Amino acid sequence: MSGVLGAVVERLAGGETPRAAARALGIPVDLAEAAAAECERLGLVMRAGAACGTCAPGRTVACAGCPFAG
């Protein structure tokens, strides 16, 4: 993936928010948010809140592999 969409995906994969990605890339926030929404629609990224409805980092062994468990 290349261009703005690819750059935003790379930033999101690194744990940045669309706002942080926009700031780092020097693009408008609404463009980064639109790219993030399109990537979510395509299944390339997932919002943290949609990842797991029972998130309590470190609470169970199952959380060990979760990127949100920290």
C-alpha positions as CSV (number, residue, x, y, z in Angstrom):
1,M,0.0,0.0,0.0
2,S,1.4,3.4,-0.9
3,G,0.5,7.1,-0.7
4,V,-1.4,8.7,2.1
5,L,-3.6,5.6,2.9
6,G,-0.5,3.5,3.3
7,A,1.3,6.0,5.4
8,V,-1.8,6.3,7.7
9,V,-2.1,2.5,8.0
10,E,1.5,2.3,9.0
11,R,1.0,4.9,11.7
12,L,-2.2,3.2,12.9
13,A,-0.5,-0.2,13.0
14,G,2.2,1.4,15.2
15,G,-0.5,2.4,17.7
16,E,-1.1,6.0,16.8
17,T,-4.5,7.6,16.6
18,P,-5.7,9.2,13.4
19,R,-5.0,12.6,15.0
20,A,-1.4,11.7,15.8
21,A,-0.9,10.2,12.4
22,A,-2.2,13.4,10.8
23,R,0.2,15.5,12.9
24,A,3.2,13.3,12.1
25,L,2.4,13.1,8.3
26,G,1.4,16.8,8.0
27,I,-2.0,16.1,6.6
28,P,-5.5,17.3,7.7
29,V,-7.0,15.4,10.6
30,D,-10.2,14.7,8.6
31,L,-8.1,13.0,5.8
32,A,-6.4,10.8,8.4
33,E,-9.8,10.0,10.0
34,A,-11.3,9.2,6.6
35,A,-8.3,6.9,5.8
36,A,-8.7,5.2,9.2
37,A,-12.5,4.7,8.6
38,E,-11.9,3.2,5.1
39,C,-9.2,0.9,6.5
40,E,-11.5,-0.2,9.2
41,R,-14.3,-0.9,6.7
42,L,-11.8,-3.0,4.6
43,G,-10.7,-4.9,7.7
44,L,-7.2,-3.6,7.7
45,V,-7.4,-2.0,11.1
46,M,-9.6,-2.3,14.1
47,R,-10.6,0.4,16.7
48,A,-9.4,-0.5,20.2
49,G,-12.9,-0.4,21.5
50,A,-14.1,-2.9,19.0
51,A,-11.3,-5.4,19.6
52,C,-12.7,-7.0,22.8
53,G,-15.6,-6.2,24.9
54,T,-14.0,-7.6,28.1
55,C,-10.7,-5.7,28.0
56,A,-9.1,-5.6,31.4
57,P,-5.3,-5.7,30.7
58,G,-3.5,-8.4,32.5
59,R,-6.8,-9.8,34.0
60,T,-6.5,-13.2,32.3
61,V,-4.0,-15.3,30.6
62,A,-5.9,-14.7,27.4
63,C,-5.0,-11.0,27.5
64,A,-1.2,-11.9,27.3
65,G,-1.2,-11.6,23.5
66,C,-3.4,-8.6,23.2
67,P,-1.8,-5.5,21.7
68,F,-3.9,-3.3,24.0
69,A,-2.9,-5.1,27.2
70,G,0.3,-3.1,27.3
